Amino acid sequence: MKRMKFTEGQIVTILKEAESGIPVEDLSRKHGFSKSAFYKWKSKYSGMDASSLRRLKELEEENQRLKRMFADLSLEHQALKDIVQKKL
């Protein structure tokens, strides 16, 4: 996966600059990103501050951990069902 050039904190700062009235073209030239990247960031991070961004990161990590746990338990459950079926 491609590594992002900007951190989430930098992205939020750029979005706040845009909200203050600086045109997107000037921001993209100044920081070195495309207009499409700006609008993707805006759809994902619009209205966030540092604390909500941190909370979003924590929730995403917890969600990944829970998905892995569910997958592991599901595989174990299926293996146990297969063992029981073979014994009968």
N, C-alpha and C positions, 0 to 999 in steps of 0.2 A: 504494500500500500504506500502511496506517495506521502511523504512527510510534509506537513503544513509549514509554510514559511512564517506564518504569524501565529502567535499564541492567542488563546481566547481573550485574554485581557487586552491585548493590542487590538483585536478585532472590535471589542466593545468600545475602546477609546476612539477608534476610527469612526464607528457608527455614531458616537456622541458628537464628533466633529461635524459629521454630515447633518445631524439634527440641528446644530447651531447655525447652519446656513451655508456652509462651504460646499460648492458644487462637487459632484461625484468625480467629474473629469479632473479637477484640480487635486482631489485626494488620491485618485488612482495614479496620477503622475508623481505626486510627492512620495507616496509609500510604495509604489511599484506593484499594483495589482490590477486585475481587469475589472471592467464594469460588471460582468456576469458574476465574478466572485463577490463583489460588493452586494449584489442583490441576493445571492445565496446566503451570505452572512446575515443580511438584514432579515430574511425570512426566518432564520434560525435563532439569532441572538437579539432581535429587536426588543427594546424595553428592559433589558437585563442590566443589573449592576454586578459588582464583583461578588457579593454574597450569594445572589441567586445563581450566578454562573458556577460558583463553587458547589452549591447544592445540586445543580444539574449534573455536574461531573460525578459527584458521589452517588447519585441515583442511577446514573448509567453504569457505573462500576458494580453497584449492588445488583442491578438487573442482570448483568453478564454473569455474575457469580451464581445467582439463583437459577439462571438458565442452564449453566453447567451442572449444578447440583441436580436439577430435574432430569437432565439427560442421563446422568450417571445412575440415578435411582430407577429411571425407566428401563435402562439396560439391565440392571440387576434384577428387577422385577420380571422382565421377560425371560431372562436366563433361568430364574427359579421356576417359572411356569413351565418352561420347556423340560426341566428336570422332572417335575411332578408328572407331566404328561407321559414321559418315557417310562416312569415307574409303574404307571397304571396300565 
